[in-house]
Structures are given as C-alpha cells and as structure tokens.
Amino acid sequence: MQRTVSTTVRVKLHSLTNRKADLLAREYEAFQTEVHGGDATLYSATDQQASKVQRQKDPNPDTEQPVVLRNDVFDVAHDEDTVLSSWWVKVPVYDPERGRGNSIWCPAYVPHKDEQLVREGDVRDSELVRRDGDWYVHLVVKRSVTVQDEYDDVLAIDMGARWVATCAFLSDRKTMFYGEEVRRIREHYKQLRKSIGKAKPRQGQQVVERIGDAEARKVDDRLHKIARQIVEDAEERNAIIVVGDLGGIRKDNDKGRYVNDKTHKMPFARLLNYIEYKAYDAGIGVQLVEEYDTSKTCNRCACEGIRETQGRFECPECGLDDNADKNGALNIGKRALGKFSKPLSEAGAVLARPETQVIVPRDDEPANLSVSVGSTPSGGTPRL
C-alpha cells in the first residue's frame, strides 16, 4: 500500500553574521507579537501565516510559537563547493533598512542520515524555531512509502511524563516502558542551569548554551534508540503501531507548575517523528488516535476508574488494578480497533486472520484480536 507521509527534519542554522542573526530575531519576535494579537511588520507571506496561527490556535500569551515558513517563499539548497557549509536555507524576513521583504541565505547543518530525504523529498511548509539562543528550521518533507496493509497485532503507545513511551501489545498485553532516562537527563541539566545561573550571572549564559547543546544531543540519542527498539518490536510481531494523539496536551491542561514543567517540555513530537520515520522505512504503518479519556477509562470494562497515585489505575467495577500508563496504552490500542471508535480497517489497515484464536479467561483477557499468540501475558519491565 502506497502512502504519502511527512517527516520532520531538524536543521540547525550556524555561522550566522550579526546582521542575519538580527534579522532572524526581529522576524521571530514580530511573529510572536502577531500570533498573540498584537501588531508588527513581517514578511507578507509570514504575516498571513501568523494570522492563521492566531485564529486557529489562539495560543497562550506565555508561549512561543514557531515561525511558519511557507514553502513557496523559502528554499533549501545543497552545494558541496561552498567552504562555509554544503547546505543553505533561504529564510524570508522583513528588512527594516530596505523597508520591504527580503530573503537571507543561512548556512545550515542537515543530519547526515536525513540528507538523501531532503534531496529527494518534497519540502513543504516548515518552521523556524529558537532554542537556547540557537536557530533551527524544522523541515517538513513529504515522500511516498510502501507499507503493508495486513497485520497480526497492534502495538499501542501511550506517551507520558514519567515514561516517555509505554508500549503494549493488544494480543497478550506484553508491556514495555521506555524513557525514564530522558526525564532524568532533562532534570539533571535543569538543575545544572539553575546552579550556573546563580554562581556566574555574567558569564553563565555561554555556559548554559553549551549545556543546552549537550542535553539536546543526549536526549536525541536516547529518543532514536527508543524509536528503533519500538519499530523492531513491531516488526517482530507484524504489528501496526498506534499512538495516542497529544496534539492538545499543552492547551487547557493546567495540572500545576511541577507537572506542567515535566509534561509540556517532554519531547513527544520528536519521538513520534522518529517512530514514524523508522516505521515507514520498515514498511510498518503508524496511526494516530484520539487520546481523550484513555487515562481515565478501564481497558477491561470501559468504566471510569480511580487514580489515587500517578502510576496506578484501579477500577471500582471490575476490580482491575494495574499500571496507569499500561492501562492508557491498551485503551489507545482498543480505540484504534473500534472498541470505542471507528474500526482500524477504516483507518487504512486491517488485521490478518490466522487459523487459530487464543481465548483467555476474563481476569487476564487481552484485546479481542483474532491472532496467534505464543507467549504468556506479561506486565513487562521498564527499559531505560
């Protein structure tokens, strides 16, 4: 089955002249003013995108929004003959000295693994992002891939604050927990930045920026390993990957400063991007499903449960007492199958029908799949 999929490639801009850096900063700040209801002067196409973001997202005043770069006014070029960089990104900006829109070519670093994708894919509307004083362009690249259309199992993924990904197979409820190390890395560098800022208020900024780069590299490496393992697990069982859609996690979801800081800064979108990228290369499909209420609902009887602690889920109706993230993952998988919503077959994939079917007593009942299962139900062990 042929599918057109989008992959986001994180491209870092480097070696910027002071003028180019100033123009990027000016455009970025003007975009923030526009999306939060103010009035600023932007490149005309970018100004239109700011108005669209303001209407559609109505972003919170204290959030920064990536600058939307329309694909017809920005470009990506590759030239091995240039000394400073072999990759360049043309960014549209408003130039106050000229009193009109202008475009600046910025040297860029494209990860080696993504170079072929950027060369051969169709670059669409992308985003300019500022992180810890550095500039990135998140290139959205469309490509055509071949994925299979029949599967023997479902690997459901619930993303959360403690475990960046809790993965559960519907056939036997085997569960894997990934990413506590990501949370530890981020907490370590958060405390390190605080201590440096207090000890060296003048010289601390450059040190903090270097720390940010080190943190990003470590987190990124871990996310790649997690995504690779998830896809390998799906391949081994011929399972389609189903992920809870966290598109609205930052909006109308105030759970206090401590929880917000953990949840809102976790790299869920980046992990999903890596999973999709690796899964499509392996011919495995990835589906997003609505995550609403999956953390509150019992995966066994569909009644509303109780969570006296963050990590535990209890059902007062059927007596289920299990890990809360595992319960959420199973609900996500069942929702994809049509237990709570439309059948998975309507989303572009079907489950294969093998010769045998496993029937398990209710207390250990997995999802109602017609699949051959050769392993015993397991709660799984955390993978760091």
N, C-alpha and C positions, 0 to 999 in steps of 0.2 A: 504494500500500500504506500503510495507516494504522499508525502505531506510537506507543506511549506512551513518551516519553523524559523523562529527568531532566536538568535543567540547574541548576548551582550558581551562585548569585548572591552575590557578596561584598559584604556590607553593613557599613559602618563605624558603630559607635556613637560619639556625640560629645556634648560639653557635659554630661557626667555630673556630678551633685553628688558631694561626697565620700562621702556615705552610700551612694549607688548604686554608686560605684566600689568601695567597701569590700566591699559585699555580693557583687558580681561576683567580686572577688578571692578572697573567702572560699569561695564555691561552687567556683571553679576549683581552688583548692588542695586543697579537700576531695575533689574528684573525682579529682585526681592520687593522693591517698593511697589512695582506694578501688581504683582500677584497678591499683595496684601492690601490692595485697594487704593494705593497712592498714585501719584502722577510723576513719571520720569520719561526721559528721552532714550529710546532704544533703537537699534536697527529695526527697520519697519517690519520684516518678517518675524523677528523675535518678539516685537511688541504685540503682534497678533497672537503668538503662542502664549504670551504672558496673560493676555485677556482670557484666553481659553482655559488656562490653568486656574485662573481666579474664579471663573464661572463654574467649572466642573468640580474642582476640589475644595474650594473655599478654605484654603489652608489656615492652620492656626498661626497667630501672629508671631509666635516664638520659634517657628520652624523655618529652615532654609529650603528653598525649592531649587532643584537643578534647572539650569537654563536649557530650554528646549531648542535644539538646533534643527531647523527644517532642512531636509536632505537636498533641496534644490538650491540652497544658498551656502552650504558648506561642502567641503570636499576632503578626501584623503588621497595622498599621493605617495608613491614609492620611487625612490631614486638612489641607486647604490653609489652614484658618482659624487654625491654631496658629502663633504667631510663631517659636518656637524651632526647630521643624522640621515639615516636612509629612509625614514618615514616622516611625513609632514601632514599636518591637519590645518585646513583653512577655516578659520573661525570668523563669522560675521560679527562686527561690532559697530557701534556708533562712535565716530571720531569727532570730538568737540572742536578740535583745531580746524578741521575742514568743514565742520557744520553739516555733515552728512554721513550716511552709512559707508563703511569701509570693510575690507577683509584683511586679516593678518594671517600669514603662514607661520605656524608654530612647529618647531621640531618636536617629534613625538617618539615614544618608545612603545612598540607593539610587541607583546609577548611572543616569543618565537613559535610557540605551539599554535598561535592564532594567525600567523602571517598568511598562510595559504587561504584560510577562511576569509580574511579581509580582502585579499587579492581577488578571489573568485566569487564571493558572495555579493549580494545586493544591499548596499548600505542605505538604511532608511533614516527617518528622523531619530536623532540621538540627543545626548545630554552633556552639558558642561557642568562639572562638579568641582567644588573646592573642598579639600580635606587637609587639615593641619598645615595650611599655608601652601599646599601643592595643588596643581591643576590637573584634572583628568577629563577625558572625553569618553563617555560610555557609548561606544559604537553599537548600534543595533543592526545586526547583519541577518538578512533573510537568505535561506538556502533551501533546496529541495533534498529531502532524505527519504529513504525507503525503510519503513518499519513494518513489522509483521502485524497481522490483523487477528491472530488467534493466540490465546494464552491459557495456561493451565492453572494460574494462580494470580492473586493480587497482592502486591507489596504496598501497604498503606503507610504514609509518613505523616506524623504529627510533629510540628516544629514548636519549640517552647523555650522558656527562659533557662531552665536547668539543663535539659538535654536539647541541643540544637536540633536534633532529629531523633524521634522514636519511631522505629520501623517495625511493623507487624505483618506477618503473612496471614491471610484470612483462612487458609486451609487448615492450619494447625495452631494458629496463634503464636508461633515462634516469634520472639520479640528481641530486637537489638536496640541498644541505647548508645547514641553517638554524641560526642561533642562537649562533655563536661570540661575537657581540657581547654576548649575555646573560651569558655566562661572564665576559667582560672587565668588564662593569658591576659584577657581584657581587664580583669580585676587587678592583676599584678601591675600592669602598665598604668592603670588609672591611679593607683596609689603612688606609683613612682613619679608620675607627672605632678601630683599634688606636693610631694616632698621636695621636688626640684624647684617648683614654683615658689615655695616658701623660703628655701635656703638661698636661692640665687635669683632674686626678682629681676635683675637686669640682664644677666647672661643666660637666664633659664630658657628663653624662647627657642634659641637654636638647638639646645639640648633636647627640649621637648619635641621639636620637629624630627630629630634623629630617632628619638624613642618611638614616635608615631610610625616611622618607616619600618623599624624593627618589628613592632607589634603587627603591622599590616602583613608583613612577609610571613610571620609565624602563623597568624590566623589563616591566611590564604593557603599556605601549605597544608594546614590541617583540614581545611574545607575540601581541598582537592582529594585528599586521601579518603575522607568520609564519603564523598560522592563516588569515588572509584569503587569503594567496597560495597556501597548500596547497589550500584549497577551490576557488579559481579554477582551479588546475591540474587538479583532479579534474573540475570541470565541463567544462573544455575537451576532455577526453578521454572523458567519460562514464564515469568510473572510480569504483568503490566504494573507500572509504578503510578500510584495515585497519591497526590499531595494536597493537603488542606490549603485553601487559598487564604493567605494572610494579607490580602490587599488593603483591608481596612483596620489593621491591628493598631495603627497609631491614631486613629480618629475615634473620638467618643469612647475611649478605653482607658480612662484615668484610674489607675489602681494604686496611686500613691507614688511618691518620688522614688523610693527604693526599687519597687517592682518595675515602674516605668523605665528607669535607667537601665535595668537589666534587659527588659523585653524590647524596648524601642531601638536599642543600639546593637542588638544581635544581628549578624549578617545573614538573615534568612533569604533575602533576594539573591545574594551572591551564591549561596549554597544551592538554591533552586536552579540558578543558571548553570552551575557546574553539573548538577544531576542531569538536567535536560541535555546539555551538550554531550556528555559521555553516553547517556542512554540512547540518544538518536544515532550516534556513531555506531552503537552496538545493535541497532535495529529494534530497540525496545521503546514502546510508546510511553508517554508521560501525560497524565490527565490531572487537571486542577478541579477540585470540587469545593463547594461552599462548606466552610468550616463552622458556621454558626451553630451553637448549642452542642457540638460534638463533645465538648469537655464536660457538659452537664448531664448528658444522657447516658443511661446504662446501655452498653453494647449488647447485652443479653436479652433484656425485656423491653427496652426503649422507654423506661420510666425515668423520671428525674431523680438524680442521685444526690449524695451528700459528700462534700469535700471538707472535712474538718481540718485536714492538713493539705498543703500544696501538692504533695506527692501521692495522696491516697484517694481512691474513689470507692464509696460504699453505696449500695442500692438498698433502700428500705423495703422494696417489694420482693425481689428475688434473692436477696442476700449476697449479691456479688461484692467481693472485697478484693480490690486489685489495684495495680499501679495506675494512677490517673492518666499519665501520658499514653500508656498502653491502651487504656480504655478509649481515649480520644482517637488514637490511630485506627483501632478496629471500627469505630463509628465512621471514620472517614472512608475506610475501605468498603463498608457496607452501604454507605450512601452512594458510592460510585456504582455499586452493583444494582442499585434500585431499591434497597431496603427502605430508604427514606425518601428517595427521589427517583429520577429517571434511570432506566437500565443503562449499564455500561455500554451495551451494544449500540445505544443511540449516540454515544459519545465517540463512535468511530472504532470500536474494538469489541470482540466477542470472546467468550471463554470457550476453549475447546471442550469437547465432550468425550472423555476417556471411557474405557469399558467398565471401570469399577467406580463405586462411590463409597466413601467412608462415612459410617454413621456413628456418631459419638454421643454418649449419654448427655443429658441436658446440662449437668454441672460442669462439664468440660466442652460444651458444644461450641465448635467453631462456626464461622460463617457458613451459610448454606450453599456450598460450592460442590459441583459435580467434578471432583478431582481425585486423582490417586495420590494418597499421602503415605509415605513410607517412614515418617518419623513421628515421634510421640510429641504431644503438646508440651511446650516449654515456655517458661516466663522470660527466658533469655538473660544474658548477662551484659552489664554495661561495657561498651567499648570506648576507650578514651582516645 
